[in-house]
């Protein structure tokens, strides 16, 4: 209980440390958004690719062979 109070007294208002905390919070917030967003985009691209392949297979080949 006393250690956090001592650390606050030692550091005080350190702008550099506050900047580090800010960027750590930003990184913590953006990491899951980037990961799940990437997974979502990859899944949607795969679904669209499979649907396009199914449509092409149903229509058959078009044009002169």
N, C-alpha and C positions, 0 to 999 in steps of 0.2 A: 504494500500500500504506500509505503514511503518512497520506493524507487521511482514510480512515475512522477511524483511531485518533485523529487530531486532532479530528474531529467528535464522537467519543464523549467525549473529554475536555471539550470545550466544552459539550455538552448535558448530560452526566451522566444522572441519573434524572429526566427531565422527565415528570411525570404527564400533562400536556396532550398531549405528543407521543405518549406511549404510548396514550392514548385515541384519537388520530387514527389510529394504526397499527391499533388494534383495530377501529374502525369501517370502515377501508379493507379489512381482511381479511374482515369480515362481509359487506360489499358485494360483494367479489370472489367470495365463496362463494355468495351468494344470487342473483347476477345470472343465471348459467346455469340455476339451478333455476327461477327465475321465467320465463325465456324459454322453456325447453323444456317446462315445465309448461303454460304458456299454449298453446303449439303443440299439445301433446298433447290438451288439453281441446277446442280448436277442431276437431281432427281427429276426435275421438270424437263430438262433437256433430254434425258433418257426416255421419259414417257412420250414426249413429242416425236422423238426419233422412231420409237416403236410404232406409234400410231401412223406415221408417214410410211413406214415400211409395210404395214398391214394394208394401207390403202393402195399402195403401188402393187402389192401382190394380188389384191382383189381385181384391180383393173387389168392386170396383165401388161404385156409390153405394148407400147404404142409406137406407131410409125413403121416405116418399111424395115424389114429384117434383112 
